[in-house]
Amino acid sequence: MERATGTAPLLSDVKEPPEASADESDALHEPSQRRVVRSFRGRRVVVHGDRDDPYFQRITHAVRRAQALENLLRQLPRKEGVALDVGANLGITSLAMARACEGPVYAVEPHRRTFAYLRQTLKANSADRVTAMNLALSDRTGPVQLFADNNLSASHLVHEKTLARTPTESAWATTIDALVADPQCPVAFIKIDAEGAEPAILSGAEHTLHRDRPSVFVEYNAFTLMAVMNVNPRDFLERLLATFPYVYRFQKRRAFIVRPGVEALSFLHDVLTQKRACDDLLGTFDPL
């Protein structure tokens, strides 16, 4: 089973961004750099970040990926309800989700410095429907330790099983179930990019998955699963296949279903030998 996914414009024209507030500048410890990136249809997205951050230096590539995510979201049958951007980073995917989804967007980012850039990006693009939250998400509530990498997109949780990383800051963690406990505000879509913490985050969303049946777009990073959380990547894939009736991978802008057995083996082979250990998966309760 397959479906073309194509690409779509990311943002409409935006106003000139406001200056950073004093509290944001304090959190950054240094001035933010602003970049205006044009999508393939000439529209603009204004992004704030650290000029020395490798992710920010490749921001045009990140915008293209967000365009593809937006186009995928437009093809999903359900657009009303809350959309969660877990691991929002600088806010590019949050902006794409706000354009494609009809309900509110919660942009969740635990790292203080990255969160300050996220807020600036959202303000610069007048993203009024996006609420930024300086939180970690996990399978439990309480304080957690974080490692802030020079590549801000590679920052991650630290616990007793994490290899060769010393915590650099702390944050408060909660669960998706606690965050969106109100049944009057159902969740339609969840994107998770959390550098290996994806299994724990899904464990904290079991009630939400059962109640709301949202689509879940998750980064599948074999390296961070093992190095950060000591999770067997095959175990996580099998868990996704057991949780969602339909799991899709993406190749050449098309979605292909992954089933247990040969297709799962093929996905693992490609991730480890062709995808530099990292790919995206979409889990749904209804077929595309």
C-alpha atoms as an extended CHARMM CRD file, in Angstrom:
* protein
*
       288  EXT
         1         1  MET       CA              0.0000000000        0.0000000000        0.0000000000  PROA      1               0.0000000000
         2         2  GLU       CA              1.4190000000        3.3930000000       -0.8990000000  PROA      2               0.0000000000
         3         3  ARG       CA              0.4260000000        7.0030000000       -1.1960000000  PROA      3               0.0000000000
         4         4  ALA       CA              2.2530000000        9.9450000000       -2.7020000000  PROA      4               0.0000000000
         5         5  THR       CA              3.1170000000       12.6590000000       -0.1990000000  PROA      5               0.0000000000
         6         6  GLY       CA              4.7400000000       15.4740000000       -2.2420000000  PROA      6               0.0000000000
         7         7  THR       CA              5.6880000000       18.8470000000       -0.7340000000  PROA      7               0.0000000000
         8         8  ALA       CA              3.7640000000       21.9780000000        0.1930000000  PROA      8               0.0000000000
         9         9  PRO       CA              4.5140000000       25.6080000000        1.1230000000  PROA      9               0.0000000000
        10        10  LEU       CA              5.4400000000       26.1590000000        4.7600000000  PROA      10              0.0000000000
        11        11  LEU       CA              4.3060000000       29.6530000000        5.7130000000  PROA      11              0.0000000000
        12        12  SER       CA              2.4680000000       32.6560000000        4.4180000000  PROA      12              0.0000000000
        13        13  ASP       CA              4.2230000000       36.0030000000        4.3180000000  PROA      13              0.0000000000
        14        14  VAL       CA              5.1660000000       37.1970000000        7.7940000000  PROA      14              0.0000000000
        15        15  LYS       CA              5.8160000000       40.5040000000        9.4590000000  PROA      15              0.0000000000
        16        16  GLU       CA              9.2070000000       41.7200000000       10.5320000000  PROA      16              0.0000000000
        17        17  PRO       CA             10.0790000000       40.0000000000       13.8230000000  PROA      17              0.0000000000
        18        18  PRO       CA              9.9460000000       41.8520000000       17.1410000000  PROA      18              0.0000000000
        19        19  GLU       CA             13.0520000000       42.2880000000       19.2400000000  PROA      19              0.0000000000
        20        20  ALA       CA             13.8450000000       39.6280000000       21.8460000000  PROA      20              0.0000000000
        21        21  SER       CA             12.5000000000       40.3300000000       25.3240000000  PROA      21              0.0000000000
        22        22  ALA       CA             14.8560000000       40.7660000000       28.2570000000  PROA      22              0.0000000000
        23        23  ASP       CA             14.0210000000       37.3700000000       29.7460000000  PROA      23              0.0000000000
        24        24  GLU       CA             14.7170000000       35.6590000000       26.4300000000  PROA      24              0.0000000000
        25        25  SER       CA             18.0820000000       37.4240000000       26.0610000000  PROA      25              0.0000000000
        26        26  ASP       CA             19.0490000000       36.3500000000       29.5620000000  PROA      26              0.0000000000
        27        27  ALA       CA             18.1710000000       32.7440000000       28.7540000000  PROA      27              0.0000000000
        28        28  LEU       CA             20.2640000000       32.8290000000       25.6000000000  PROA      28              0.0000000000
        29        29  HSD       CA             23.3680000000       34.3810000000       27.1980000000  PROA      29              0.0000000000
        30        30  GLU       CA             24.1870000000       35.8400000000       23.7930000000  PROA      30              0.0000000000
        31        31  PRO       CA             22.3750000000       37.6460000000       20.9400000000  PROA      31              0.0000000000
        32        32  SER       CA             20.1360000000       35.6090000000       18.7070000000  PROA      32              0.0000000000
        33        33  GLN       CA             20.7860000000       35.4850000000       14.9890000000  PROA      33              0.0000000000
        34        34  ARG       CA             17.8180000000       35.7830000000       12.6590000000  PROA      34              0.0000000000
        35        35  ARG       CA             17.5700000000       34.0920000000        9.2900000000  PROA      35              0.0000000000
        36        36  VAL       CA             14.8400000000       34.5500000000        6.7110000000  PROA      36              0.0000000000
        37        37  VAL       CA             14.3780000000       31.3570000000        4.7090000000  PROA      37              0.0000000000
        38        38  ARG       CA             12.2490000000       31.2580000000        1.6020000000  PROA      38              0.0000000000
        39        39  SER       CA             10.1540000000       28.2190000000        0.8220000000  PROA      39              0.0000000000
        40        40  PHE       CA              9.9700000000       26.8800000000       -2.7170000000  PROA      40              0.0000000000
        41        41  ARG       CA              6.9000000000       29.0600000000       -3.4340000000  PROA      41              0.0000000000
        42        42  GLY       CA              8.6180000000       32.2440000000       -2.2740000000  PROA      42              0.0000000000
        43        43  ARG       CA              6.9750000000       32.5070000000        1.1360000000  PROA      43              0.0000000000
        44        44  ARG       CA              9.1290000000       33.3440000000        4.1260000000  PROA      44              0.0000000000
        45        45  VAL       CA              9.8520000000       31.8200000000        7.5020000000  PROA      45              0.0000000000
        46        46  VAL       CA             11.8760000000       33.7760000000       10.0410000000  PROA      46              0.0000000000
        47        47  VAL       CA             13.9970000000       31.5790000000       12.3100000000  PROA      47              0.0000000000
        48        48  HSD       CA             16.0050000000       32.5950000000       15.3830000000  PROA      48              0.0000000000
        49        49  GLY       CA             18.9790000000       30.5450000000       16.5190000000  PROA      49              0.0000000000
        50        50  ASP       CA             22.6550000000       30.3620000000       17.3750000000  PROA      50              0.0000000000
        51        51  ARG       CA             24.9700000000       31.1470000000       14.4580000000  PROA      51              0.0000000000
        52        52  ASP       CA             27.3700000000       28.4100000000       15.6740000000  PROA      52              0.0000000000
        53        53  ASP       CA             24.6870000000       25.7190000000       15.8770000000  PROA      53              0.0000000000
        54        54  PRO       CA             25.1100000000       23.1800000000       13.0090000000  PROA      54              0.0000000000
        55        55  TYR       CA             21.3230000000       22.6970000000       12.8700000000  PROA      55              0.0000000000
        56        56  PHE       CA             20.7680000000       26.4410000000       12.4720000000  PROA      56              0.0000000000
        57        57  GLN       CA             23.4610000000       26.5760000000        9.7810000000  PROA      57              0.0000000000
        58        58  ARG       CA             21.4470000000       23.9730000000        7.8090000000  PROA      58              0.0000000000
        59        59  ILE       CA             18.1160000000       25.5970000000        8.4810000000  PROA      59              0.0000000000
        60        60  THR       CA             17.0530000000       25.5830000000        4.8170000000  PROA      60              0.0000000000
        61        61  HSD       CA             17.1560000000       21.7730000000        4.8650000000  PROA      61              0.0000000000
        62        62  ALA       CA             15.0700000000       21.7570000000        8.0480000000  PROA      62              0.0000000000
        63        63  VAL       CA             12.4660000000       24.0000000000        6.4060000000  PROA      63              0.0000000000
        64        64  ARG       CA             12.2080000000       21.6010000000        3.4570000000  PROA      64              0.0000000000
        65        65  ARG       CA             11.5890000000       18.7100000000        5.8670000000  PROA      65              0.0000000000
        66        66  ALA       CA              8.9170000000       20.7490000000        7.6360000000  PROA      66              0.0000000000
        67        67  GLN       CA              7.2630000000       21.4370000000        4.2790000000  PROA      67              0.0000000000
        68        68  ALA       CA              7.0410000000       17.7000000000        3.6730000000  PROA      68              0.0000000000
        69        69  LEU       CA              5.5290000000       17.2020000000        7.1390000000  PROA      69              0.0000000000
        70        70  GLU       CA              2.9630000000       19.9120000000        6.4610000000  PROA      70              0.0000000000
        71        71  ASN       CA              1.9640000000       18.2570000000        3.2260000000  PROA      71              0.0000000000
        72        72  LEU       CA              1.5890000000       14.8990000000        4.9960000000  PROA      72              0.0000000000
        73        73  LEU       CA             -0.5860000000       16.5180000000        7.6760000000  PROA      73              0.0000000000
        74        74  ARG       CA             -2.8620000000       17.9640000000        5.0150000000  PROA      74              0.0000000000
        75        75  GLN       CA             -3.4820000000       14.4420000000        3.7120000000  PROA      75              0.0000000000
        76        76  LEU       CA             -4.4730000000       12.9900000000        7.0820000000  PROA      76              0.0000000000
        77        77  PRO       CA             -8.2590000000       12.6570000000        7.3900000000  PROA      77              0.0000000000
        78        78  ARG       CA             -8.4690000000       14.2800000000       10.8450000000  PROA      78              0.0000000000
        79        79  LYS       CA             -7.2530000000       17.8540000000       11.3200000000  PROA      79              0.0000000000
        80        80  GLU       CA             -9.3340000000       19.1300000000       14.2420000000  PROA      80              0.0000000000
        81        81  GLY       CA             -8.0100000000       18.7480000000       17.7840000000  PROA      81              0.0000000000
        82        82  VAL       CA             -4.7570000000       19.4690000000       19.5780000000  PROA      82              0.0000000000
        83        83  ALA       CA             -1.4280000000       18.9230000000       17.8050000000  PROA      83              0.0000000000
        84        84  LEU       CA              1.6680000000       18.2460000000       19.9260000000  PROA      84              0.0000000000
        85        85  ASP       CA              5.1690000000       19.0960000000       18.7090000000  PROA      85              0.0000000000
        86        86  VAL       CA              7.3720000000       17.1590000000       21.1360000000  PROA      86              0.0000000000
        87        87  GLY       CA             10.9650000000       18.2860000000       20.7080000000  PROA      87              0.0000000000
        88        88  ALA       CA              9.9800000000       21.5150000000       18.9780000000  PROA      88              0.0000000000
        89        89  ASN       CA             13.5680000000       22.8280000000       18.7700000000  PROA      89              0.0000000000
        90        90  LEU       CA             13.5910000000       26.2160000000       16.9760000000  PROA      90              0.0000000000
        91        91  GLY       CA              9.8980000000       25.9720000000       16.0430000000  PROA      91              0.0000000000
        92        92  ILE       CA              9.9580000000       25.1660000000       12.3340000000  PROA      92              0.0000000000
        93        93  THR       CA              7.7900000000       22.0580000000       12.6310000000  PROA      93              0.0000000000
        94        94  SER       CA              5.4550000000       23.8910000000       15.0240000000  PROA      94              0.0000000000
        95        95  LEU       CA              4.8420000000       26.5090000000       12.3320000000  PROA      95              0.0000000000
        96        96  ALA       CA              4.1640000000       23.8100000000        9.7350000000  PROA      96              0.0000000000
        97        97  MET       CA              1.7230000000       22.0800000000       12.0780000000  PROA      97              0.0000000000
        98        98  ALA       CA             -0.0860000000       25.3550000000       12.7550000000  PROA      98              0.0000000000
        99        99  ARG       CA             -0.6320000000       25.8240000000        9.0290000000  PROA      99              0.0000000000
       100       100  ALA       CA             -1.8980000000       22.3010000000        8.4170000000  PROA      100             0.0000000000
       101       101  CYS       CA             -3.8870000000       21.5760000000       11.5930000000  PROA      101             0.0000000000
       102       102  GLU       CA             -7.1170000000       23.2760000000       12.5940000000  PROA      102             0.0000000000
       103       103  GLY       CA             -6.6930000000       23.1830000000       16.3720000000  PROA      103             0.0000000000
       104       104  PRO       CA             -4.1420000000       24.5590000000       18.8340000000  PROA      104             0.0000000000
       105       105  VAL       CA             -0.5000000000       23.4830000000       18.6570000000  PROA      105             0.0000000000
       106       106  TYR       CA              1.5860000000       22.8270000000       21.7740000000  PROA      106             0.0000000000
       107       107  ALA       CA              5.3180000000       23.2440000000       21.1020000000  PROA      107             0.0000000000
       108       108  VAL       CA              7.1960000000       21.3710000000       23.8400000000  PROA      108             0.0000000000
       109       109  GLU       CA             10.9250000000       21.9900000000       24.2760000000  PROA      109             0.0000000000
       110       110  PRO       CA             12.8210000000       21.2390000000       27.5390000000  PROA      110             0.0000000000
       111       111  HSD       CA             16.1830000000       22.9480000000       26.9240000000  PROA      111             0.0000000000
       112       112  ARG       CA             16.1850000000       26.5460000000       28.1790000000  PROA      112             0.0000000000
       113       113  ARG       CA             18.3910000000       28.0520000000       25.4910000000  PROA      113             0.0000000000
       114       114  THR       CA             16.5960000000       26.3030000000       22.6450000000  PROA      114             0.0000000000
       115       115  PHE       CA             13.2570000000       27.2550000000       24.1880000000  PROA      115             0.0000000000
       116       116  ALA       CA             14.2100000000       30.9460000000       24.0980000000  PROA      116             0.0000000000
       117       117  TYR       CA             14.9570000000       30.6790000000       20.3690000000  PROA      117             0.0000000000
       118       118  LEU       CA             11.6850000000       28.7940000000       19.8870000000  PROA      118             0.0000000000
       119       119  ARG       CA              9.7120000000       31.6280000000       21.4710000000  PROA      119             0.0000000000
       120       120  GLN       CA             11.4530000000       34.1990000000       19.2910000000  PROA      120             0.0000000000
       121       121  THR       CA             10.7310000000       32.2020000000       16.1390000000  PROA      121             0.0000000000
       122       122  LEU       CA              7.0500000000       31.8690000000       17.0330000000  PROA      122             0.0000000000
       123       123  LYS       CA              6.7760000000       35.6110000000       17.7250000000  PROA      123             0.0000000000
       124       124  ALA       CA              8.5610000000       36.4900000000       14.4990000000  PROA      124             0.0000000000
       125       125  ASN       CA              6.0450000000       34.4820000000       12.4890000000  PROA      125             0.0000000000
       126       126  SER       CA              2.9360000000       35.6550000000       14.3960000000  PROA      126             0.0000000000
       127       127  ALA       CA              2.1460000000       32.0400000000       15.3330000000  PROA      127             0.0000000000
       128       128  ASP       CA             -0.7290000000       32.8920000000       17.6450000000  PROA      128             0.0000000000
       129       129  ARG       CA             -2.1550000000       29.3590000000       17.7110000000  PROA      129             0.0000000000
       130       130  VAL       CA              1.1060000000       27.8440000000       18.9640000000  PROA      130             0.0000000000
       131       131  THR       CA              1.7390000000       27.6640000000       22.7100000000  PROA      131             0.0000000000
       132       132  ALA       CA              5.3820000000       27.1230000000       23.7030000000  PROA      132             0.0000000000
       133       133  MET       CA              6.0060000000       24.9600000000       26.7810000000  PROA      133             0.0000000000
       134       134  ASN       CA              9.3950000000       24.6640000000       28.5150000000  PROA      134             0.0000000000
       135       135  LEU       CA              8.8920000000       21.0450000000       29.5980000000  PROA      135             0.0000000000
       136       136  ALA       CA             10.3070000000       17.5860000000       29.0930000000  PROA      136             0.0000000000
       137       137  LEU       CA              7.9070000000       14.7640000000       28.2860000000  PROA      137             0.0000000000
       138       138  SER       CA              8.4940000000       11.2540000000       29.5750000000  PROA      138             0.0000000000
       139       139  ASP       CA              6.7090000000        8.3120000000       31.2260000000  PROA      139             0.0000000000
       140       140  ARG       CA              6.5990000000       10.0020000000       34.6400000000  PROA      140             0.0000000000
       141       141  THR       CA              6.3640000000       13.3910000000       36.3210000000  PROA      141             0.0000000000
       142       142  GLY       CA              9.2910000000       14.9890000000       38.1370000000  PROA      142             0.0000000000
       143       143  PRO       CA             12.7120000000       16.5800000000       37.6480000000  PROA      143             0.0000000000
       144       144  VAL       CA             14.9980000000       15.2510000000       34.8980000000  PROA      144             0.0000000000
       145       145  GLN       CA             18.5900000000       15.9140000000       33.8400000000  PROA      145             0.0000000000
       146       146  LEU       CA             19.4910000000       17.2010000000       30.3680000000  PROA      146             0.0000000000
       147       147  PHE       CA             22.5960000000       17.4590000000       28.2210000000  PROA      147             0.0000000000
       148       148  ALA       CA             22.7470000000       20.5590000000       25.9880000000  PROA      148             0.0000000000
       149       149  ASP       CA             24.7810000000       19.7670000000       22.8820000000  PROA      149             0.0000000000
       150       150  ASN       CA             26.4910000000       22.4280000000       20.7230000000  PROA      150             0.0000000000
       151       151  ASN       CA             24.2030000000       21.0800000000       18.0110000000  PROA      151             0.0000000000
       152       152  LEU       CA             20.9840000000       22.0860000000       19.7440000000  PROA      152             0.0000000000
       153       153  SER       CA             18.9410000000       19.4950000000       17.8230000000  PROA      153             0.0000000000
       154       154  ALA       CA             21.0960000000       16.7560000000       19.4350000000  PROA      154             0.0000000000
       155       155  SER       CA             20.4390000000       17.7790000000       23.0600000000  PROA      155             0.0000000000
       156       156  HSD       CA             18.8010000000       15.0380000000       25.1060000000  PROA      156             0.0000000000
       157       157  LEU       CA             17.7840000000       13.5710000000       28.4500000000  PROA      157             0.0000000000
       158       158  VAL       CA             20.4710000000       12.0580000000       30.6680000000  PROA      158             0.0000000000
       159       159  HSD       CA             19.9250000000        9.1770000000       33.1170000000  PROA      159             0.0000000000
       160       160  GLU       CA             21.8680000000        6.2600000000       34.5210000000  PROA      160             0.0000000000
       161       161  LYS       CA             21.8880000000        4.3620000000       31.2020000000  PROA      161             0.0000000000
       162       162  THR       CA             23.1220000000        7.2370000000       29.0380000000  PROA      162             0.0000000000
       163       163  LEU       CA             26.6190000000        6.7880000000       27.6020000000  PROA      163             0.0000000000
       164       164  ALA       CA             29.3970000000        9.3790000000       28.1410000000  PROA      164             0.0000000000
       165       165  ARG       CA             27.2400000000       12.4210000000       28.8800000000  PROA      165             0.0000000000
       166       166  THR       CA             27.2440000000       14.6060000000       32.0020000000  PROA      166             0.0000000000
       167       167  PRO       CA             24.0950000000       16.6730000000       32.6810000000  PROA      167             0.0000000000
       168       168  THR       CA             24.3680000000       20.3860000000       31.9740000000  PROA      168             0.0000000000
       169       169  GLU       CA             20.9180000000       21.5100000000       33.1750000000  PROA      169             0.0000000000
       170       170  SER       CA             17.6860000000       20.2230000000       34.6680000000  PROA      170             0.0000000000
       171       171  ALA       CA             14.0360000000       20.4730000000       33.6630000000  PROA      171             0.0000000000
       172       172  TRP       CA             10.6030000000       19.4260000000       34.8340000000  PROA      172             0.0000000000
       173       173  ALA       CA              9.0500000000       16.4190000000       33.1060000000  PROA      173             0.0000000000
       174       174  THR       CA              5.4370000000       15.3940000000       32.7390000000  PROA      174             0.0000000000
       175       175  THR       CA              3.5210000000       12.9400000000       30.5820000000  PROA      175             0.0000000000
       176       176  ILE       CA              1.3790000000       13.4870000000       27.5170000000  PROA      176             0.0000000000
       177       177  ASP       CA             -1.5210000000       11.9420000000       29.4360000000  PROA      177             0.0000000000
       178       178  ALA       CA             -1.1610000000       14.5910000000       32.1610000000  PROA      178             0.0000000000
       179       179  LEU       CA             -0.5810000000       17.4270000000       29.7040000000  PROA      179             0.0000000000
       180       180  VAL       CA             -3.7450000000       16.7660000000       27.6780000000  PROA      180             0.0000000000
       181       181  ALA       CA             -5.9410000000       15.1480000000       30.3140000000  PROA      181             0.0000000000
       182       182  ASP       CA             -9.0360000000       17.1790000000       29.3780000000  PROA      182             0.0000000000
       183       183  PRO       CA            -11.2810000000       14.9160000000       27.2320000000  PROA      183             0.0000000000
       184       184  GLN       CA            -12.9130000000       18.0540000000       25.8230000000  PROA      184             0.0000000000
       185       185  CYS       CA             -9.6250000000       18.8160000000       24.0260000000  PROA      185             0.0000000000
       186       186  PRO       CA             -8.8100000000       15.6260000000       22.1010000000  PROA      186             0.0000000000
       187       187  VAL       CA             -5.4100000000       15.1610000000       20.4950000000  PROA      187             0.0000000000
       188       188  ALA       CA             -5.3320000000       14.7020000000       16.7170000000  PROA      188             0.0000000000
       189       189  PHE       CA             -1.6110000000       14.5570000000       15.9550000000  PROA      189             0.0000000000
       190       190  ILE       CA              1.6690000000       14.0580000000       17.8150000000  PROA      190             0.0000000000
       191       191  LYS       CA              5.1640000000       14.5890000000       16.4180000000  PROA      191             0.0000000000
       192       192  ILE       CA              8.0170000000       13.2370000000       18.5540000000  PROA      192             0.0000000000
       193       193  ASP       CA             11.6970000000       13.9650000000       17.9540000000  PROA      193             0.0000000000
       194       194  ALA       CA             13.3600000000       13.4690000000       21.3260000000  PROA      194             0.0000000000
       195       195  GLU       CA             16.8060000000       11.9280000000       20.7320000000  PROA      195             0.0000000000
       196       196  GLY       CA             16.0390000000        8.4590000000       22.0560000000  PROA      196             0.0000000000
       197       197  ALA       CA             13.3120000000        9.3370000000       24.5780000000  PROA      197             0.0000000000
       198       198  GLU       CA             10.5160000000        8.4010000000       22.1670000000  PROA      198             0.0000000000
       199       199  PRO       CA              9.6930000000        5.0560000000       23.8770000000  PROA      199             0.0000000000
       200       200  ALA       CA              9.3260000000        6.7080000000       27.2980000000  PROA      200             0.0000000000
       201       201  ILE       CA              7.1970000000        9.5070000000       25.8330000000  PROA      201             0.0000000000
       202       202  LEU       CA              4.8440000000        6.9880000000       24.2060000000  PROA      202             0.0000000000
       203       203  SER       CA              4.6240000000        5.1070000000       27.5200000000  PROA      203             0.0000000000
       204       204  GLY       CA              3.3620000000        8.3490000000       29.0470000000  PROA      204             0.0000000000
       205       205  ALA       CA              0.7250000000        8.6920000000       26.3220000000  PROA      205             0.0000000000
       206       206  GLU       CA             -1.0390000000        5.3360000000       26.5860000000  PROA      206             0.0000000000
       207       207  HSD       CA             -4.3470000000        6.7860000000       27.8080000000  PROA      207             0.0000000000
       208       208  THR       CA             -4.2710000000        9.5290000000       25.1570000000  PROA      208             0.0000000000
       209       209  LEU       CA             -3.5980000000        7.0080000000       22.3980000000  PROA      209             0.0000000000
       210       210  HSD       CA             -6.5080000000        4.8490000000       23.5620000000  PROA      210             0.0000000000
       211       211  ARG       CA             -8.9000000000        7.7790000000       24.0750000000  PROA      211             0.0000000000
       212       212  ASP       CA             -8.1340000000        9.9810000000       21.0680000000  PROA      212             0.0000000000
       213       213  ARG       CA             -6.4690000000        7.6510000000       18.5230000000  PROA      213             0.0000000000
       214       214  PRO       CA             -4.1190000000       10.3800000000       17.1960000000  PROA      214             0.0000000000
       215       215  SER       CA             -1.6650000000        9.9080000000       14.3660000000  PROA      215             0.0000000000
       216       216  VAL       CA              1.9330000000        9.8710000000       15.6430000000  PROA      216             0.0000000000
       217       217  PHE       CA              4.9310000000       10.9510000000       13.5550000000  PROA      217             0.0000000000
       218       218  VAL       CA              8.0860000000        9.7480000000       15.2880000000  PROA      218             0.0000000000
       219       219  GLU       CA             11.8010000000        9.9680000000       14.6120000000  PROA      219             0.0000000000
       220       220  TYR       CA             13.3160000000        6.4770000000       14.6370000000  PROA      220             0.0000000000
       221       221  ASN       CA             16.9670000000        6.9710000000       15.5460000000  PROA      221             0.0000000000
       222       222  ALA       CA             18.7280000000        3.6760000000       16.2260000000  PROA      222             0.0000000000
       223       223  PHE       CA             21.8350000000        5.4350000000       17.5850000000  PROA      223             0.0000000000
       224       224  THR       CA             20.1070000000        7.6110000000       20.1800000000  PROA      224             0.0000000000
       225       225  LEU       CA             17.7770000000        4.7800000000       21.2170000000  PROA      225             0.0000000000
       226       226  MET       CA             20.8370000000        2.7210000000       22.1440000000  PROA      226             0.0000000000
       227       227  ALA       CA             23.2780000000        5.4120000000       23.3240000000  PROA      227             0.0000000000
       228       228  VAL       CA             20.8890000000        7.6270000000       25.2770000000  PROA      228             0.0000000000
       229       229  MET       CA             18.1760000000        5.2650000000       26.5300000000  PROA      229             0.0000000000
       230       230  ASN       CA             19.7290000000        1.7780000000       26.1310000000  PROA      230             0.0000000000
       231       231  VAL       CA             16.7040000000        0.6540000000       24.0990000000  PROA      231             0.0000000000
       232       232  ASN       CA             16.9830000000       -2.0470000000       21.4470000000  PROA      232             0.0000000000
       233       233  PRO       CA             15.8570000000       -0.3960000000       18.1620000000  PROA      233             0.0000000000
       234       234  ARG       CA             14.1800000000       -3.6240000000       17.0450000000  PROA      234             0.0000000000
       235       235  ASP       CA             12.1730000000       -3.6910000000       20.2890000000  PROA      235             0.0000000000
       236       236  PHE       CA             10.9700000000       -0.1370000000       19.6640000000  PROA      236             0.0000000000
       237       237  LEU       CA              9.9450000000       -0.9470000000       16.0910000000  PROA      237             0.0000000000
       238       238  GLU       CA              8.0200000000       -4.0090000000       17.2640000000  PROA      238             0.0000000000
       239       239  ARG       CA              6.3310000000       -1.8970000000       19.9160000000  PROA      239             0.0000000000
       240       240  LEU       CA              5.1960000000        0.6290000000       17.3010000000  PROA      240             0.0000000000
       241       241  LEU       CA              3.8400000000       -2.1890000000       15.1490000000  PROA      241             0.0000000000
       242       242  ALA       CA              1.9390000000       -3.5610000000       18.1530000000  PROA      242             0.0000000000
       243       243  THR       CA              0.5410000000       -0.1400000000       19.1350000000  PROA      243             0.0000000000
       244       244  PHE       CA             -0.6690000000        1.1560000000       15.7690000000  PROA      244             0.0000000000
       245       245  PRO       CA             -2.7400000000       -0.8110000000       13.2430000000  PROA      245             0.0000000000
       246       246  TYR       CA             -0.8610000000        1.0270000000       10.4710000000  PROA      246             0.0000000000
       247       247  VAL       CA              2.8080000000        2.0610000000       10.4750000000  PROA      247             0.0000000000
       248       248  TYR       CA              4.2920000000        3.8470000000        7.4550000000  PROA      248             0.0000000000
       249       249  ARG       CA              7.8110000000        4.6230000000        6.2820000000  PROA      249             0.0000000000
       250       250  PHE       CA              8.6560000000        7.2110000000        3.6290000000  PROA      250             0.0000000000
       251       251  GLN       CA             10.6880000000        6.8200000000        0.4560000000  PROA      251             0.0000000000
       252       252  LYS       CA             10.8840000000        9.3220000000       -2.3840000000  PROA      252             0.0000000000
       253       253  ARG       CA              7.9020000000       11.2860000000       -1.0580000000  PROA      253             0.0000000000
       254       254  ARG       CA              5.7180000000        8.1890000000       -0.8480000000  PROA      254             0.0000000000
       255       255  ALA       CA              4.3670000000        6.3880000000        2.2050000000  PROA      255             0.0000000000
       256       256  PHE       CA              4.7980000000        2.6150000000        2.3900000000  PROA      256             0.0000000000
       257       257  ILE       CA              3.2090000000        0.4560000000        5.0420000000  PROA      257             0.0000000000
       258       258  VAL       CA              5.4880000000       -1.5380000000        7.3550000000  PROA      258             0.0000000000
       259       259  ARG       CA              4.1500000000       -4.8580000000        8.6380000000  PROA      259             0.0000000000
       260       260  PRO       CA              5.7400000000       -7.3470000000       11.0240000000  PROA      260             0.0000000000
       261       261  GLY       CA              8.0680000000       -9.7730000000        9.3080000000  PROA      261             0.0000000000
       262       262  VAL       CA              9.7500000000       -9.0970000000        5.9850000000  PROA      262             0.0000000000
       263       263  GLU       CA              8.7650000000       -5.4220000000        5.7690000000  PROA      263             0.0000000000
       264       264  ALA       CA              9.9950000000       -4.7400000000        9.3040000000  PROA      264             0.0000000000
       265       265  LEU       CA             13.2650000000       -6.5040000000        8.4930000000  PROA      265             0.0000000000
       266       266  SER       CA             13.6270000000       -4.4290000000        5.3220000000  PROA      266             0.0000000000
       267       267  PHE       CA             13.0430000000       -1.2060000000        7.2710000000  PROA      267             0.0000000000
       268       268  LEU       CA             15.6700000000       -2.1180000000        9.8920000000  PROA      268             0.0000000000
       269       269  HSD       CA             18.1490000000       -3.0480000000        7.1670000000  PROA      269             0.0000000000
       270       270  ASP       CA             17.6540000000        0.2410000000        5.3390000000  PROA      270             0.0000000000
       271       271  VAL       CA             17.8750000000        2.3520000000        8.5100000000  PROA      271             0.0000000000
       272       272  LEU       CA             21.1420000000        0.7450000000        9.5580000000  PROA      272             0.0000000000
       273       273  THR       CA             22.8130000000        0.5090000000        6.1390000000  PROA      273             0.0000000000
       274       274  GLN       CA             21.3740000000        3.3840000000        4.0680000000  PROA      274             0.0000000000
       275       275  LYS       CA             19.7830000000        5.9800000000        6.3830000000  PROA      275             0.0000000000
       276       276  ARG       CA             22.6830000000        6.6370000000        8.7720000000  PROA      276             0.0000000000
       277       277  ALA       CA             20.6520000000        4.9390000000       11.5580000000  PROA      277             0.0000000000
       278       278  CYS       CA             17.8290000000        7.5010000000       11.4330000000  PROA      278             0.0000000000
       279       279  ASP       CA             14.4550000000        7.6470000000        9.6690000000  PROA      279             0.0000000000
       280       280  ASP       CA             10.8380000000        8.7140000000       10.2670000000  PROA      280             0.0000000000
       281       281  LEU       CA              7.7790000000        6.5720000000       10.9110000000  PROA      281             0.0000000000
       282       282  LEU       CA              4.0770000000        7.4160000000       11.0340000000  PROA      282             0.0000000000
       283       283  GLY       CA              1.7290000000        5.3950000000       13.2090000000  PROA      283             0.0000000000
       284       284  THR       CA             -2.0300000000        5.6930000000       12.5850000000  PROA      284             0.0000000000
       285       285  PHE       CA             -5.2660000000        4.0230000000       13.6950000000  PROA      285             0.0000000000
       286       286  ASP       CA             -6.8070000000        4.3820000000       10.2210000000  PROA      286             0.0000000000
       287       287  PRO       CA             -5.2000000000        3.7680000000        6.8070000000  PROA      287             0.0000000000
       288       288  LEU       CA             -3.8620000000        6.6620000000        4.7640000000  PROA      288             0.0000000000
